Amino acid sequence: MSALITGSFAYDTIMVFSGQFKNEILPDKVHMLNVSFLVPQLRREFGGCAGNIAYNLNLLGGAALPMGTVGKDFGPYAEWMDKQGINRQFVKEIGESYTAQAYITTDLDDNQITAFHPGAMGDAHTQVVPTDGSIKIGTVSPDGRDGMIQHSKQFAAAGIPFLFDPGQGLPMFGGDDLKTFIAEANYMAVNDYEMELVMSKTGLSLSQIAGQLDALIVTKGAKGADIITPKKTYEIPIATAQSLTDPTGCGDAFRGGLLYGLLNGMDWHVAGHIGSLLGAYNIERPGTQNHKLTLESFRARFKEEFKFDFA
């Protein structure tokens, strides 16, 4: 049985400006802004929530089926997925579009200026959740607005339990939209800022939202995560990282660990700890799909870190 991970695929072009934006932008001239930055450091990464979550689940040997729409420039990403052994059955090319692109410039203070082109994401709604019994669990992760709404309804109608993971897609939805997602979903995963935004938009309290779900997962950065279920709240600690290189994608890595646990019938305590350790692997390397592991090495590090094992 597989996890169908609906969401985005994207190219992330990351540039590092060896100065500080504040020294290059004149506050009294922002109405006529025309500024350029020399960026001697540049890298291009494979990203997008569906791609990242699938990559992490696949590392542990989980059956990941990412589903999304991509553009005519997807060739290098497709080759990368094939090399990693990630199934592309539900990756659909939209010939006249480009794959989603993020252009991120970071300064020495870790401030960022980002331009995002959604491209083929806008056609996400042309993909349909399969109902042939092959899918054990699903996710609705950041994607085209219509696609997220449609896939949530399709998962619910098919009786496939799924994780609502709005992430950067939250600004696209109003309070009524979010209430519908929460009613349809089995689980929801957000960070602590996103949780506050969901409560503000819906007018619902944390307990009212959690009461409609089998589990509400709230990640809190360096403070770990809380997994709130009807019977118990699990406090998940962060795992010790060998270096703090790049936090981008840690949330997706955490979700990959949760899915691995759910696919294998583990409880939330174990699944949360698996997600926590995957996040540590992610932060140790630049980018979102550059960390490597085997299930054997992961289990050994897991046992050393948390003092228990998982089956």
C-alpha positions in Angstrom: 0.0 0.0 0.0 1.2 3.5 -0.9 1.0 7.1 0.2 -0.3 9.5 -2.5 1.4 12.8 -1.9 -0.4 15.5 -3.8 1.5 18.8 -4.0 4.0 20.9 -5.8 7.2 20.1 -7.7 9.6 23.1 -8.1 13.0 24.2 -9.1 14.6 26.3 -6.3 17.3 28.7 -7.6 19.1 29.9 -4.5 21.6 32.8 -4.6 23.7 34.2 -1.8 24.4 38.0 -1.7 27.7 38.6 0.2 26.4 41.7 1.9 23.3 43.0 3.7 20.1 44.1 1.9 19.7 47.0 4.4 22.8 48.6 3.1 21.7 48.5 -0.5 18.1 49.6 -0.3 17.4 53.3 0.5 14.3 53.5 2.7 13.2 56.9 1.2 13.4 55.5 -2.3 11.4 52.3 -2.1 8.7 53.9 -4.3 11.2 53.9 -7.2 13.1 50.8 -6.3 15.7 49.7 -8.9 18.4 47.6 -7.2 20.6 44.7 -8.2 22.8 42.3 -6.2 26.0 40.5 -7.2 25.5 36.9 -6.2 28.7 34.9 -6.5 27.1 31.8 -4.9 24.3 30.1 -6.7 22.8 26.6 -6.7 19.8 25.0 -8.2 17.9 22.5 -6.2 15.0 20.1 -6.8 12.1 21.0 -4.5 8.4 21.4 -4.1 6.4 19.8 -1.2 5.3 16.7 -3.1 8.9 16.1 -4.3 10.5 16.7 -0.9 8.0 14.6 1.1 8.3 11.7 -1.4 12.1 11.9 -1.3 12.1 11.5 2.5 9.5 8.7 2.6 11.4 6.9 -0.2 14.7 7.1 1.7 13.1 4.9 4.4 11.7 2.4 1.9 8.2 3.7 2.1 6.0 3.5 -1.0 5.8 7.1 -2.1 3.5 8.2 -5.0 4.0 11.9 -5.5 1.2 13.5 -7.6 1.5 16.9 -9.3 1.7 18.8 -12.5 5.0 19.9 -14.0 6.2 21.7 -17.1 8.2 21.2 -20.3 11.5 21.8 -18.4 11.0 18.9 -16.0 13.5 16.6 -17.7 16.4 17.0 -15.2 14.0 16.6 -12.2 12.5 13.5 -13.8 16.0 12.0 -14.3 16.7 12.8 -10.6 13.6 11.0 -9.5 14.4 8.0 -11.6 17.8 7.8 -10.2 16.4 7.9 -6.6 13.8 5.2 -7.5 10.8 7.5 -6.9 7.7 6.6 -8.8 6.5 9.1 -11.4 3.2 7.5 -12.3 1.2 10.5 -11.1 3.5 13.2 -12.3 1.8 14.9 -15.3 3.5 17.2 -17.7 1.8 20.3 -19.0 3.6 20.9 -22.2 2.9 24.7 -22.6 4.0 25.6 -19.0 7.1 25.7 -17.0 7.6 23.7 -13.8 7.1 25.9 -10.7 10.2 28.0 -9.9 11.4 29.8 -6.8 14.2 32.4 -7.1 15.6 33.1 -3.7 18.3 35.6 -2.8 19.6 35.5 0.7 21.9 38.0 2.4 24.4 37.6 5.2 21.7 38.3 7.8 19.6 35.4 6.4 17.0 37.8 5.0 15.4 36.6 1.8 13.9 38.1 -1.3 11.9 35.5 -3.2 10.1 35.5 -6.5 7.8 32.5 -7.2 6.4 31.4 -10.5 3.7 28.8 -10.1 3.7 27.6 -13.7 2.2 24.1 -14.1 0.9 24.0 -10.5 -2.1 25.9 -11.8 -3.2 22.7 -13.6 -3.1 20.5 -10.4 -6.8 20.1 -10.5 -6.5 18.0 -13.7 -5.1 15.2 -11.6 -7.6 12.8 -10.0 -7.0 10.7 -6.8 -7.2 7.0 -7.7 -9.8 4.9 -6.0 -8.6 1.4 -7.0 -7.7 0.5 -3.4 -3.9 1.0 -3.9 -3.7 4.1 -1.7 -3.5 3.7 2.1 -3.0 7.3 3.0 -2.8 10.7 1.2 -1.7 14.2 1.7 -3.0 17.5 0.4 0.1 19.7 0.4 0.7 23.2 -1.1 -0.3 23.2 -4.8 -2.6 25.0 -7.1 -5.7 26.3 -5.2 -8.3 24.3 -7.2 -6.2 21.2 -7.0 -5.9 21.3 -3.2 -9.7 21.8 -2.9 -10.5 19.0 -5.4 -8.0 16.5 -3.9 -9.3 17.0 -0.4 -12.8 16.3 -1.5 -11.7 13.2 -3.6 -9.8 11.7 -0.6 -12.8 12.2 1.7 -15.2 10.8 -0.8 -13.1 7.7 -1.4 -12.7 7.2 2.4 -8.9 7.5 2.1 -7.4 9.0 5.3 -5.3 12.0 4.5 -3.1 14.8 6.0 -4.0 18.4 5.2 -0.7 20.2 5.0 -1.5 23.8 3.8 1.9 25.3 4.4 2.7 28.2 2.0 -0.7 27.7 0.4 -2.5 29.1 3.4 -2.9 32.7 2.1 -5.0 31.3 -0.8 -7.8 30.2 1.5 -10.4 32.0 3.6 -11.9 30.8 6.9 -14.8 28.8 5.3 -12.3 27.1 2.9 -10.2 26.0 5.9 -13.2 24.8 7.9 -14.1 22.6 4.9 -10.5 21.2 4.7 -10.5 20.5 8.5 -13.9 18.7 8.2 -12.7 16.5 5.4 -9.2 15.7 6.6 -8.2 13.1 9.2 -5.0 14.9 10.2 -3.6 18.4 9.8 0.0 19.5 10.0 1.1 23.1 10.4 3.8 25.1 12.1 3.0 27.2 15.1 2.7 30.4 13.1 0.4 28.7 10.6 -1.7 27.4 13.5 -2.2 31.0 14.7 -3.2 32.0 11.2 -5.7 29.1 10.8 -7.3 30.0 14.2 -7.5 33.7 13.1 -9.1 32.9 9.8 -11.6 30.3 11.0 -12.4 31.8 14.4 -11.9 28.4 15.9 -9.7 27.6 18.9 -6.9 25.0 18.9 -9.0 22.6 20.9 -12.0 23.1 18.5 -9.8 22.3 15.5 -8.1 19.4 17.2 -11.5 18.0 18.2 -12.5 17.5 14.5 -9.3 15.6 13.7 -7.7 12.2 14.5 -4.5 14.2 15.0 -3.4 17.8 14.8 0.4 18.2 14.3 2.0 21.5 15.2 5.7 21.9 14.6 7.6 24.4 16.7 11.0 24.7 15.1 13.8 24.2 17.7 11.1 23.4 20.3 10.0 20.2 18.5 6.4 19.4 17.8 3.1 18.6 19.5 0.9 15.8 18.1 -2.6 16.3 19.6 -5.0 13.4 19.5 -8.3 12.8 21.2 -6.7 10.7 23.9 -3.2 12.2 24.3 -0.9 15.0 23.3 2.6 13.7 22.3 5.5 16.1 22.8 8.1 15.3 20.1 11.6 16.6 20.8 14.0 17.7 18.1 16.8 15.3 17.2 20.4 16.4 17.5 21.8 17.6 14.2 25.5 17.2 13.4 25.5 20.6 11.8 23.0 23.4 11.1 23.4 24.0 7.4 20.0 24.7 5.9 16.6 24.4 7.5 14.8 24.6 4.2 12.6 21.5 3.8 12.8 20.3 7.4 9.0 20.4 7.6 8.7 18.2 4.5 11.2 15.8 6.0 9.2 15.6 9.2 6.0 14.8 7.2 7.8 12.1 5.3 8.6 10.5 8.7 5.0 10.8 9.8 3.8 9.0 6.6 6.3 6.2 7.1 5.0 5.6 10.6 1.3 5.7 9.4 2.0 3.3 6.5 3.6 0.9 8.9 0.9 1.0 11.6 3.1 2.8 14.2 1.7 5.1 16.9 2.1 8.9 16.9 4.9 8.8 19.4 7.1 6.6 17.2 6.0 8.3 13.9 6.8 11.8 15.4 10.3 10.7 16.5 11.0 9.3 13.0 9.9 12.6 11.5 12.1 14.5 14.0 15.2 12.5 13.0 14.5 12.9 9.3 14.4 16.7 9.9 17.9 16.5 11.5 19.2 14.7 8.4 17.7 17.4 6.2 19.2 20.4 8.1 22.7 18.9 7.9 22.8 19.4 4.2 22.0 22.3 1.9 18.8 22.0 -0.1 15.9 19.6 0.5 16.9 16.4 -1.3 20.6 16.1 -0.7 20.7 14.0 2.5 21.4 10.3 2.2 20.7 7.4 4.5 19.8 3.7 4.7 17.1 2.3 6.8 19.7 0.4 8.8 21.8 3.5 9.5 18.7 5.5 10.3 17.6 2.9 12.8 21.0 2.8 14.5 21.1 6.6 14.8 17.4 6.6 16.0 18.2 4.2 18.8 21.3 6.1 19.8 19.4 9.4 19.8 16.1 8.4 21.4 17.1 5.3 23.4 14.4 3.1 21.9 13.9 1.3 18.6 11.1 1.0 16.1 9.9 -2.1 14.2 
